[in-house]
Amino acid sequence: MPRPRSESARQAVLEAMRAALSSSGYEAVTIEGLAEVAGVSKQTIYRWWPSKAAILGEALLEGELPGVELPMTDDLTADLRALFTVQDDGETVALARALIAVTATDPELGARLNERLAAPIREWTAERLTRGVAAGDVRADVDAAVVADQLIALGSYAALLGVGMDAERVEKMSELVVRGIATC
């Protein structure tokens, strides 16, 4: 029978992950480093989590989320450009790839993470489209949840492929989304 997790050791590992993300970024995180900072053995970590991505998932699910400022101006295309650019920094791409791995290996954790991490984009999309409808730029029949799913999917797909969204790609995606929801 496996030994139960020590809650204080578990919290120490999760805090070590959050601290490592802040200081070094996900790619630099190692199990050895987490064990050292948390004051636990590598075997303890490997016994409780199947991968560093799983630790990341649990750490993000329980801790503070990295703050991302989502744009809200009068220019929908500019706001979309800014959103796609935020999703494209190297650290965000590394985190997204790790979270895709977590989702693939642990669907329940993946679903919970998706709900938590996608919520700000869903809320932003609903508010931004509401403003667009009021300004006459966005059709009233546009489903904000569907648009949010597409925005999230575009960023996730690029992260999965490890493909950056250069300025030309960001411009084309932004224009495509706006054409699809515009009033004219």
Secondary structure, 3 states (H helix, E strand, C coil): CCCCCCHHHHHHHHHHHHHHHHHCCHHHCCHHHHHHHHCCCHHHHHHHCCCHHHHHHHHHHHCCCCCCCCCCCCCHHHHHHHHHHHCCCHHHHHHHHHHHHHHHHCHHHHHHHHHHHHHHHHHHHHHHHHHHHHHCCECCCCCHHHHHHHHHHHHHHHHHHCCCCCHHHHHHHHHHHHHHHECC
